[in-house]
Amino acid sequence: MSSTRSFLLAAFAMVGFLLWQAWQQDYAPKTVPSPEVISDTNVAPSTPGAITSPAVGPAPSTSADIPKPAGTPAPVATPTAAEPATPVATLIQIQTDVLRLAIDTRGGAIVQADLLAYPLAPENKTQPMRLLDDASASYFVAQTGLVSPTSPAPDHRAVFAAEKTSYTLAPGTDTLEVPLTWQDASGLKVRKVYVFKRGSYLIDAREEIGNSTTAAWSGNEYRQLQRVPPVIAGSGFAFNNPEKYAYAGAASYSPQDKFEKLPFDKFASTPLKREASGGWVAMLQHYFFAAWIPAAAETDSYTTEIVTNTGTPRYLIRSVSPLVTVAPGQTQAIASHLYIGPTLDSQLDAIEQANIAHGLSLTADYGKLTFIAEPLHWILVKIYTLVGNWGLAIIVLVLLIKLAMFKLSEAQFRSMAKMKRLQPRMEALKERYGDDKQKLSAATMELYQKEKINPLGGCLPTLIQIPVFFALYYVLLESVELRQAPFFGWIHNLSAPDPYFILPILNAAIMGATTWLSPASPGMDPTQAKMMKVMPLMFAVLFLFFPAGLVLYYTVNGGLSLLQQWLITKRMQPAEKAR
């Protein structure tokens, strides 16, 4: 296989891969949700950039999204209140240095979460990205509750009481504790506590069950994430918008079964149902996720469901704790953790180092080439700490990759240069043997042996570099660090297309020059030759709408390859003239 054919193969592979992704996203069969048939008239509309605070919380859900404790023949009884006047559900506002949240006293669910360090759009830095939301069109909430086969238990419909309506992490303090309480007339008291820490997206959660009754209380705690599929802004073909084909759906992890994803369209056909310890359950979307992390020693039941009695179907993933028994006069706490934030290595590594959860870094979805992509991402982050600019970090990473593969590239370009030198003799062989392909092939191989040319010399280096190429492609698309990151000059957002198309045009020029320097295969037909000439134009159009960070990588990589090819060709010319 000649170097020209290998270049053509690599180019077609990338174009085919991108078009397949776009086709799958735009035209593959999708499950169409049923139309909205309920209204949320009791929920105040969400105001961008602010946590809403309605007089009452969202309408209580039915028992469809509440797990039944083991051995329960009848539905779980609705909890009763200790006081004749039941507290009215409301929203409690929480603010830390990185999060702004709303906790609904109905169930103590976290129903809104703004990520303060991540603006929704680069042109509006004051409006943060909202990950959790109780609005019906973007519904995504984190819930907890208790269920018991024989005793009262506050599930996520029960109304809790709160001491205050707002909490703020004060300057100079590192933790903020938010308690909620519920009490039954029989004497059972539950205290639900959330603990927030400075600089962290990880929230500690615990349920303290105080049993003042005369009988033992037994039950389970469940933690669940419930959402509708994310709404993706923008239109056009999917490769223009990486968020369109970035993974969105449920995920789970355990040391036994490792990381597994469950897309929304697979909930009905392959629901999750297993027991695991030392794992977690999550809902993922591009750059961000939420995850419930049970205590590492717990063996929880992981399940998924589709909740269909809410109008628009909601997708739910849940973990249920083992049976807990609290003796009369005793108090027992059930602890867990909730992560609400970005797929940021610094945060996820800290969680792993604290032995709270393992495998959270897999939420940055690098696909099947994760084993290559993760080291590349690690190197990219380390480079950024030195240069302080993500665009420069990409350039330095390209330089390092080119150095690591220098010998492979050198062998490739030397083979290409030799092939170019042999072009006149190749053409003479083609004219001599005409359409006799067998004789032409034998004569060509004899010429290769005489000139000591490996016909695979230009192909193998390209094939070896293809996995690295695709792994870095995913790194640049999935790394939240590059989200809205500026470069220099006219590029203010590396995760958005180049506004003036300068990088795509420059990349096309480099590809055209590379094609011109590359020798044509002696067996290449006119159609293939035309394709080689048209390929730079095709890529120019394709790259117009790629994220600028990705095009920057391709441009720098192509420019360095072109320079290396030109230098090797120049160095070989004196030796060729002396022959």
Secondary structure per residue as TSV (DSSP state, phi and psi in degrees):
chain	resnum	aa	ss	phi	psi
A	1	M	-	360.0	129.7
A	2	S	-	-80.0	165.5
A	3	S	H	-63.7	-35.0
A	4	T	H	-64.6	-43.9
A	5	R	H	-63.9	-38.6
A	6	S	H	-65.9	-39.4
A	7	F	H	-62.1	-43.3
A	8	L	H	-63.7	-40.6
A	9	L	H	-61.4	-47.3
A	10	A	H	-62.6	-40.9
A	11	A	H	-65.1	-45.7
A	12	F	H	-65.1	-35.0
A	13	A	H	-62.0	-44.6
A	14	M	H	-67.9	-45.7
A	15	V	H	-62.1	-43.8
A	16	G	H	-62.6	-40.1
A	17	F	H	-62.7	-46.7
A	18	L	H	-65.9	-42.2
A	19	L	H	-67.1	-36.1
A	20	W	H	-64.0	-44.0
A	21	Q	H	-59.5	-45.8
A	22	A	H	-64.3	-41.8
A	23	W	H	-63.8	-44.0
A	24	Q	H	-60.1	-40.8
A	25	Q	H	-71.9	-41.2
A	26	D	H	-85.6	-31.7
A	27	Y	H	-125.6	-7.8
A	28	A	S	-66.0	150.0
A	29	P	-	-60.2	136.5
A	30	K	-	-127.0	150.0
A	31	T	-	-76.7	119.3
A	32	V	-	-89.6	118.6
A	33	P	-	-67.1	152.5
A	34	S	-	-68.0	153.8
A	35	P	-	-65.8	155.4
A	36	E	-	-66.4	124.8
A	37	V	-	-122.1	1.5
A	38	I	-	-122.0	161.1
A	39	S	-	-120.2	151.7
A	40	D	-	-108.1	59.0
A	41	T	T	-68.3	-18.2
A	42	N	T	-92.2	6.8
A	43	V	S	-114.9	126.5
A	44	A	-	-67.6	143.4
A	45	P	-	-64.0	146.7
A	46	S	-	-71.5	133.6
A	47	T	-	-100.8	124.9
A	48	P	T	-55.4	132.4
A	49	G	T	80.9	5.9
A	50	A	S	-140.7	153.5
A	51	I	-	-88.3	125.6
A	52	T	-	-76.2	153.3
A	53	S	-	-139.8	76.3
A	54	P	-	-73.0	165.8
A	55	A	S	-66.8	-35.2
A	56	V	S	-131.2	159.1
A	57	G	-	-81.7	-178.1
A	58	P	S	-59.2	154.5
A	59	A	-	-58.8	139.9
A	60	P	-	-62.8	140.8
A	61	S	-	-76.6	165.0
A	62	T	-	-81.0	-178.8
A	63	S	G	-76.5	2.6
A	64	A	G	-64.4	-28.6
A	65	D	G	-106.2	24.5
A	66	I	S	-116.2	125.4
A	67	P	-	-70.1	149.0
A	68	K	-	-94.3	131.8
A	69	P	-	-65.4	152.7
A	70	A	T	-59.7	136.8
A	71	G	T	79.1	17.8
A	72	T	-	-96.2	112.0
A	73	P	-	-78.7	-24.1
A	74	A	S	-118.0	160.5
A	75	P	-	-59.6	152.7
A	76	V	-	-66.6	135.5
A	77	A	-	-70.7	144.3
A	78	T	-	-70.2	129.8
A	79	P	-	-63.9	150.4
A	80	T	-	-107.9	163.9
A	81	A	-	-100.9	151.7
A	82	A	S	-74.5	-32.5
A	83	E	S	-99.2	147.9
A	84	P	S	-60.3	-36.0
A	85	A	S	-94.7	102.6
A	86	T	-	-71.7	134.9
A	87	P	-	-58.7	144.3
A	88	V	-	-82.7	134.6
A	89	A	-	-66.9	137.7
A	90	T	-	-149.2	177.2
A	91	L	E	-104.6	135.7
A	92	I	E	-103.7	127.9
A	93	Q	E	-91.8	131.9
A	94	I	E	-123.7	134.8
A	95	Q	E	-136.7	124.5
A	96	T	-	-114.9	-168.6
A	97	D	S	-76.5	-17.0
A	98	V	S	-123.0	-14.8
A	99	L	E	-129.8	146.3
A	100	R	E	-129.8	120.1
A	101	L	E	-129.0	165.3
A	102	A	E	-128.7	126.7
A	103	I	E	-107.5	124.5
A	104	D	E	-83.7	127.7
A	105	T	T	-68.5	-13.4
A	106	R	B	-77.1	99.1
A	107	G	T	86.9	-9.6
A	108	G	T	66.2	29.8
A	109	A	E	-81.2	145.3
A	110	I	E	-88.1	112.5
A	111	V	E	-109.9	-11.7
A	112	Q	E	-144.6	140.1
A	113	A	E	-148.9	116.1
A	114	D	E	-103.5	134.1
A	115	L	E	-96.5	102.2
A	116	L	E	-65.6	-26.5
A	117	A	E	-86.1	-0.4
A	118	Y	E	-126.2	95.0
A	119	P	E	-61.7	148.4
A	120	L	E	-64.4	-38.6
A	121	A	E	-142.1	146.3
A	122	P	T	-64.7	-25.4
A	123	E	T	-80.8	-8.3
A	124	N	E	-134.2	87.6
A	125	K	E	-73.7	-13.2
A	126	T	E	-86.4	-13.3
A	127	Q	E	-103.4	106.6
A	128	P	E	-77.6	161.1
A	129	M	E	-65.5	127.3
A	130	R	E	-101.5	115.1
A	131	L	E	-89.8	-53.3
A	132	L	E	-95.2	143.0
A	133	D	B	-159.8	139.5
A	134	D	-	-99.3	5.9
A	135	A	S	-66.5	141.7
A	136	S	G	-61.6	-35.9
A	137	A	G	-72.8	-24.5
A	138	S	G	-128.5	32.9
A	139	Y	-	-58.3	125.7
A	140	F	E	-162.0	108.3
A	141	V	E	-134.8	158.6
A	142	A	E	-114.8	123.5
A	143	Q	E	-126.4	152.7
A	144	T	E	-137.3	161.0
A	145	G	E	-172.6	170.0
A	146	L	E	-117.2	145.3
A	147	V	E	-133.3	147.0
A	148	S	-	-141.7	141.3
A	149	P	S	-73.9	-22.2
A	150	T	S	-130.7	-13.0
A	151	S	S	-124.9	163.4
A	152	P	-	-61.4	146.8
A	153	A	-	-156.9	131.9
A	154	P	-	-80.6	107.2
A	155	D	-	-85.0	-166.1
A	156	H	T	-80.7	10.3
A	157	R	T	-100.3	-14.9
A	158	A	S	-70.0	143.4
A	159	V	B	-92.7	123.4
A	160	F	-	-96.9	161.2
A	161	A	E	-103.5	146.0
A	162	A	E	-127.7	148.0
A	163	E	S	-73.6	-35.2
A	164	K	-	-137.4	165.3
A	165	T	S	-99.0	-7.2
A	166	S	E	-152.1	145.8
A	167	Y	E	-135.9	140.9
A	168	T	E	-134.3	135.1
A	169	L	-	-69.7	112.5
A	170	A	-	-75.0	149.3
A	171	P	T	-57.3	138.3
A	172	G	T	87.2	-7.1
A	173	T	-	-110.1	150.4
A	174	D	-	-106.3	-14.3
A	175	T	E	-133.9	154.7
A	176	L	E	-137.9	124.5
A	177	E	E	-110.3	130.6
A	178	V	E	-121.9	108.5
A	179	P	E	-98.9	145.1
A	180	L	E	-130.0	144.0
A	181	T	E	-128.8	149.5
A	182	W	E	-141.9	140.7
A	183	Q	E	-141.2	138.1
A	184	D	-	-97.5	155.4
A	185	A	T	-61.0	-25.0
A	186	S	T	-73.9	-17.2
A	187	G	S	114.8	0.8
A	188	L	E	-79.2	130.2
A	189	K	E	-126.9	133.1
A	190	V	E	-122.8	129.0
A	191	R	E	-115.8	114.2
A	192	K	E	-99.9	125.2
A	193	V	E	-126.7	131.6
A	194	Y	E	-111.5	134.2
A	195	V	E	-120.2	122.0
A	196	F	E	-107.3	144.7
A	197	K	E	-123.1	145.7
A	198	R	T	-60.8	133.7
A	199	G	T	73.0	8.7
A	200	S	-	-122.7	144.0
A	201	Y	-	-96.1	1.8
A	202	L	E	-93.1	127.1
A	203	I	E	-111.9	127.7
A	204	D	E	-82.2	136.9
A	205	A	E	-133.0	142.6
A	206	R	E	-150.4	149.8
A	207	E	E	-115.3	117.2
A	208	E	E	-98.6	114.0
A	209	I	E	-101.3	111.2
A	210	G	E	-103.4	120.1
A	211	N	E	-105.8	101.7
A	212	S	-	-101.2	13.6
A	213	T	S	-86.7	-178.1
A	214	T	S	-96.2	-1.6
A	215	A	S	-126.0	154.2
A	216	A	-	-66.2	144.2
A	217	W	E	-105.7	133.2
A	218	S	E	-129.6	139.3
A	219	G	E	-176.7	-174.1
A	220	N	E	-128.6	150.9
A	221	E	E	-100.6	140.6
A	222	Y	E	-121.8	146.0
A	223	R	E	-127.4	133.2
A	224	Q	E	-145.7	152.8
A	225	L	E	-115.7	131.6
A	226	Q	E	-133.0	130.2
A	227	R	E	-157.2	166.5
A	228	V	-	-101.0	158.7
A	229	P	-	-56.8	143.9
A	230	P	-	-64.7	144.3
A	231	V	-	-84.8	124.6
A	232	I	-	-103.1	118.8
A	233	A	-	-76.0	157.3
A	234	G	-	95.4	162.7
A	235	S	-	-134.4	-178.6
A	236	G	S	103.3	-179.5
A	237	F	-	-65.6	146.9
A	238	A	G	-63.6	-31.9
A	239	F	G	-69.1	-12.5
A	240	N	G	-72.4	-23.0
A	241	N	-	-132.2	99.6
A	242	P	H	-57.2	-28.0
A	243	E	H	-63.7	-23.7
A	244	K	H	-67.8	-34.8
A	245	Y	H	-112.5	6.2
A	246	A	S	-68.3	148.5
A	247	Y	-	-66.7	136.0
A	248	A	-	-136.9	124.6
A	249	G	E	162.3	-165.6
A	250	A	E	-89.4	161.8
A	251	A	E	-153.6	153.9
A	252	S	E	-142.4	159.2
A	253	Y	E	-145.3	141.3
A	254	S	E	-152.1	153.1
A	255	P	T	-58.9	-27.2
A	256	Q	T	-78.3	-45.7
A	257	D	T	-106.0	-3.8
A	258	K	E	62.0	-158.4
A	259	F	E	-86.2	127.8
A	260	E	E	-134.4	137.1
A	261	K	E	-105.2	149.7
A	262	L	E	-135.2	97.8
A	263	P	E	-62.6	158.7
A	264	F	G	-58.9	-36.3
A	265	D	G	-77.2	-1.1
A	266	K	G	-107.0	-0.5
A	267	F	T	-59.5	-41.7
A	268	A	T	-74.3	-39.1
A	269	S	T	-84.2	-35.7
A	270	T	S	-133.4	66.6
A	271	P	-	-64.2	150.4
A	272	L	-	-79.5	132.4
A	273	K	E	-156.6	103.2
A	274	R	E	-161.9	167.4
A	275	E	E	-110.9	139.9
A	276	A	E	-154.7	155.5
A	277	S	E	-127.3	150.9
A	278	G	S	71.0	26.4
A	279	G	-	-124.5	-158.0
A	280	W	E	-162.8	164.8
A	281	V	E	-125.6	148.6
A	282	A	E	-151.4	162.5
A	283	M	E	-119.9	125.5
A	284	L	E	-113.2	150.0
A	285	Q	E	-149.1	177.9
A	286	H	T	-58.6	120.8
A	287	Y	T	79.0	-23.5
A	288	F	E	-134.4	159.7
A	289	F	E	-162.6	165.5
A	290	A	E	-127.5	142.0
A	291	A	E	-145.3	134.9
A	292	W	E	-93.0	129.8
A	293	I	E	-121.1	103.9
A	294	P	E	-67.8	166.9
A	295	A	-	-58.5	141.5
A	296	A	T	-60.3	-29.9
A	297	A	T	-81.4	-12.1
A	298	E	-	-74.5	145.4
A	299	T	E	-107.3	102.7
A	300	D	E	-100.4	159.5
A	301	S	E	-96.9	125.5
A	302	Y	E	-103.7	128.3
A	303	T	E	-142.5	161.2
A	304	T	E	-129.8	154.7
A	305	E	E	-148.7	161.2
A	306	I	E	-112.3	119.6
A	307	V	E	-91.2	113.2
A	308	T	-	-107.0	-3.6
A	309	N	T	-94.9	22.5
A	310	T	T	-114.1	15.2
A	311	G	S	90.1	-91.8
A	312	T	S	-76.3	127.8
A	313	P	-	-57.7	139.7
A	314	R	E	-117.0	142.5
A	315	Y	E	-105.0	133.4
A	316	L	E	-129.6	135.4
A	317	I	E	-126.4	139.2
A	318	R	E	-142.5	149.1
A	319	S	E	-122.6	136.8
A	320	V	E	-119.8	130.2
A	321	S	-	-73.3	164.8
A	322	P	-	-64.3	168.0
A	323	L	-	-64.1	131.3
A	324	V	E	-114.1	133.3
A	325	T	E	-118.7	129.2
A	326	V	E	-118.2	118.9
A	327	A	-	-72.1	157.7
A	328	P	T	-56.2	136.6
A	329	G	T	79.2	1.9
A	330	Q	-	-109.2	161.1
A	331	T	E	-127.4	136.3
A	332	Q	E	-136.2	139.6
A	333	A	E	-109.1	141.6
A	334	I	E	-115.5	120.2
A	335	A	E	-107.8	149.4
A	336	S	E	-156.7	-179.2
A	337	H	E	-134.6	151.0
A	338	L	E	-129.5	124.3
A	339	Y	E	-104.5	128.6
A	340	I	E	-133.0	103.1
A	341	G	E	173.5	-161.1
A	342	P	E	-85.2	163.6
A	343	T	-	-81.9	64.0
A	344	L	-	-100.0	120.5
A	345	D	H	-57.3	-40.4
A	346	S	H	-60.7	-37.8
A	347	Q	H	-73.5	-46.2
A	348	L	H	-70.3	-34.8
A	349	D	H	-65.9	-38.5
A	350	A	H	-63.6	-37.6
A	351	I	H	-65.7	-40.5
A	352	E	H	-69.1	-40.5
A	353	Q	H	-65.4	-27.8
A	354	A	T	-83.4	3.5
A	355	N	T	58.7	30.6
A	356	I	S	-83.2	-42.9
A	357	A	-	-156.3	150.1
A	358	H	S	-118.9	152.4
A	359	G	S	85.4	3.0
A	360	L	G	-66.4	-24.9
A	361	S	G	-65.0	-18.5
A	362	L	G	-70.9	-10.9
A	363	T	G	-68.1	-20.2
A	364	A	S	-79.6	103.1
A	365	D	-	-82.4	97.9
A	366	Y	-	-96.7	7.1
A	367	G	G	74.1	-155.2
A	368	K	G	-72.5	-13.9
A	369	L	G	-100.4	28.7
A	370	T	H	-57.5	-37.2
A	371	F	H	-63.4	-22.8
A	372	I	H	-94.7	-39.0
A	373	A	H	-67.2	-40.0
A	374	E	H	-61.8	-46.0
A	375	P	H	-62.5	-37.6
A	376	L	H	-62.9	-41.4
A	377	H	H	-64.6	-41.6
A	378	W	H	-59.8	-45.0
A	379	I	H	-63.3	-42.6
A	380	L	H	-59.8	-43.1
A	381	V	H	-64.9	-41.9
A	382	K	H	-64.3	-39.4
A	383	I	H	-63.4	-40.9
A	384	Y	H	-60.6	-37.9
A	385	T	H	-62.6	-23.2
A	386	L	H	-89.7	-39.7
A	387	V	H	-100.3	-21.3
A	388	G	S	73.7	14.8
A	389	N	-	-147.3	129.1
A	390	W	H	-70.1	-30.9
A	391	G	H	-64.6	-44.8
A	392	L	H	-64.5	-36.3
A	393	A	H	-61.9	-39.8
A	394	I	H	-62.8	-43.2
A	395	I	H	-62.6	-44.7
A	396	V	H	-64.9	-38.4
A	397	L	H	-62.4	-40.8
A	398	V	H	-60.5	-43.8
A	399	L	H	-59.2	-43.7
A	400	L	H	-64.9	-41.8
A	401	I	H	-64.1	-41.7
A	402	K	H	-63.6	-37.8
A	403	L	H	-66.7	-41.7
A	404	A	H	-64.1	-31.5
A	405	M	T	-107.0	20.4
A	406	F	H	-59.7	-45.8
A	407	K	H	-64.1	-40.0
A	408	L	H	-63.4	-45.1
A	409	S	H	-66.1	-38.7
A	410	E	H	-62.3	-43.5
A	411	A	H	-61.7	-40.0
A	412	Q	H	-62.5	-49.4
A	413	F	H	-70.7	-32.2
A	414	R	H	-65.5	-41.1
A	415	S	H	-63.1	-40.9
A	416	M	H	-64.3	-41.1
A	417	A	H	-64.7	-41.5
A	418	K	H	-64.8	-40.1
A	419	M	H	-63.2	-38.3
A	420	K	H	-66.0	-37.8
A	421	R	H	-64.6	-31.5
A	422	L	T	-85.7	-1.6
A	423	Q	H	-54.5	-47.5
A	424	P	H	-58.6	-40.6
A	425	R	H	-70.3	-34.1
A	426	M	H	-63.2	-43.3
A	427	E	H	-65.7	-36.1
A	428	A	H	-64.4	-40.8
A	429	L	H	-63.5	-39.5
A	430	K	H	-64.3	-39.4
A	431	E	H	-70.1	-35.0
A	432	R	H	-69.3	-42.4
A	433	Y	H	-98.9	-7.7
A	434	G	T	56.9	-122.6
A	435	D	T	-92.4	6.0
A	436	D	-	-81.1	87.3
A	437	K	H	-65.9	-30.9
A	438	Q	H	-66.2	-46.5
A	439	K	H	-68.2	-37.3
A	440	L	H	-62.9	-42.0
A	441	S	H	-64.8	-41.7
A	442	A	H	-66.3	-41.9
A	443	A	H	-66.3	-37.5
A	444	T	H	-64.9	-44.7
A	445	M	H	-64.7	-36.3
A	446	E	H	-63.4	-39.7
A	447	L	H	-65.8	-41.1
A	448	Y	H	-59.9	-44.0
A	449	Q	H	-66.9	-40.0
A	450	K	H	-64.6	-39.8
A	451	E	H	-90.8	0.8
A	452	K	T	57.9	52.2
A	453	I	-	-113.2	129.4
A	454	N	-	-88.8	115.3
A	455	P	T	-63.4	-18.4
A	456	L	T	-92.6	1.0
A	457	G	T	-61.6	-32.2
A	458	G	T	-89.8	-11.4
A	459	C	T	-95.1	-47.6
A	460	L	H	-59.8	-45.0
A	461	P	H	-57.4	-38.7
A	462	T	H	-64.6	-44.1
A	463	L	H	-64.9	-37.0
A	464	I	H	-66.5	-34.0
A	465	Q	H	-81.6	-14.7
A	466	I	H	-59.8	-45.5
A	467	P	H	-59.7	-38.8
A	468	V	H	-64.3	-40.3
A	469	F	H	-58.7	-49.3
A	470	F	H	-70.5	-35.6
A	471	A	H	-62.4	-43.5
A	472	L	H	-69.0	-31.8
A	473	Y	H	-56.0	-46.7
A	474	Y	H	-69.3	-37.1
A	475	V	H	-58.8	-46.0
A	476	L	H	-70.8	-26.4
A	477	L	H	-85.4	-31.6
A	478	E	H	-101.7	-11.0
A	479	S	-	-75.8	115.9
A	480	V	G	-65.6	-21.8
A	481	E	G	-62.3	-28.6
A	482	L	G	-87.4	-4.6
A	483	R	T	-63.3	117.2
A	484	Q	T	60.2	22.3
A	485	A	-	-78.1	132.2
A	486	P	-	-81.5	158.6
A	487	F	-	-113.4	-115.8
A	488	F	S	-132.9	161.3
A	489	G	T	61.7	-122.4
A	490	W	T	-82.2	-9.2
A	491	I	-	-97.4	106.1
A	492	H	-	-102.6	-4.6
A	493	N	-	-152.0	105.9
A	494	L	T	-71.1	-16.3
A	495	S	T	-92.5	3.5
A	496	A	S	-118.2	160.1
A	497	P	B	-62.2	153.8
A	498	D	-	-60.3	118.7
A	499	P	T	-64.8	-25.9
A	500	Y	T	-111.6	6.7
A	501	F	-	59.7	25.6
A	502	I	H	-70.4	-47.0
A	503	L	H	-63.1	-44.3
A	504	P	H	-60.9	-38.6
A	505	I	H	-67.6	-42.6
A	506	L	H	-63.0	-40.0
A	507	N	H	-63.8	-40.8
A	508	A	H	-63.6	-39.5
A	509	A	H	-64.0	-39.5
A	510	I	H	-67.0	-40.5
A	511	M	H	-65.1	-38.3
A	512	G	H	-63.1	-42.7
A	513	A	H	-65.4	-38.2
A	514	T	H	-63.5	-42.7
A	515	T	H	-62.4	-39.8
A	516	W	H	-65.2	-38.0
A	517	L	H	-75.6	-21.7
A	518	S	S	-81.3	134.5
A	519	P	-	-73.9	146.6
A	520	A	-	-79.1	146.2
A	521	S	-	-70.0	141.8
A	522	P	T	-64.9	-24.4
A	523	G	T	-95.8	6.5
A	524	M	-	-75.5	129.1
A	525	D	-	-80.6	166.8
A	526	P	H	-57.8	-34.2
A	527	T	H	-64.5	-43.8
A	528	Q	H	-63.6	-39.6
A	529	A	H	-61.9	-40.0
A	530	K	H	-66.5	-38.9
A	531	M	H	-61.1	-38.7
A	532	M	H	-62.1	-36.7
A	533	K	H	-75.8	-31.6
A	534	V	H	-83.0	-21.2
A	535	M	H	-54.4	-45.9
A	536	P	H	-57.9	-37.0
A	537	L	H	-66.6	-40.7
A	538	M	H	-61.1	-44.1
A	539	F	H	-68.0	-34.0
A	540	A	H	-60.0	-42.7
A	541	V	H	-68.8	-43.1
A	542	L	H	-62.4	-40.7
A	543	F	H	-81.7	-8.3
A	544	L	T	-56.9	-31.7
A	545	F	T	-113.7	10.1
A	546	F	S	-75.0	152.8
A	547	P	B	-55.3	139.9
A	548	A	H	-60.3	-33.9
A	549	G	H	-62.7	-38.1
A	550	L	H	-70.0	-42.8
A	551	V	H	-67.1	-34.4
A	552	L	H	-60.3	-44.1
A	553	Y	H	-60.2	-49.4
A	554	Y	H	-60.8	-40.9
A	555	T	H	-66.2	-47.0
A	556	V	H	-65.9	-43.1
A	557	N	H	-62.0	-44.9
A	558	G	H	-65.3	-39.2
A	559	G	H	-64.5	-42.6
A	560	L	H	-66.8	-39.4
A	561	S	H	-64.1	-41.2
A	562	L	H	-63.8	-43.2
A	563	L	H	-62.9	-44.1
A	564	Q	H	-62.8	-42.3
A	565	Q	H	-64.2	-42.5
A	566	W	H	-64.8	-43.3
A	567	L	H	-64.1	-43.5
A	568	I	H	-64.9	-40.7
A	569	T	H	-62.2	-42.8
A	570	K	H	-64.7	-40.4
A	571	R	H	-67.3	-28.3
A	572	M	H	-83.8	-15.7
A	573	Q	H	-63.2	-45.0
A	574	P	H	-59.0	-40.0
A	575	A	H	-66.3	-35.5
A	576	E	H	-69.9	-37.3
A	577	K	H	-66.7	-30.2
A	578	A	H	-76.8	-13.1
A	579	R	-	-73.9	360.0
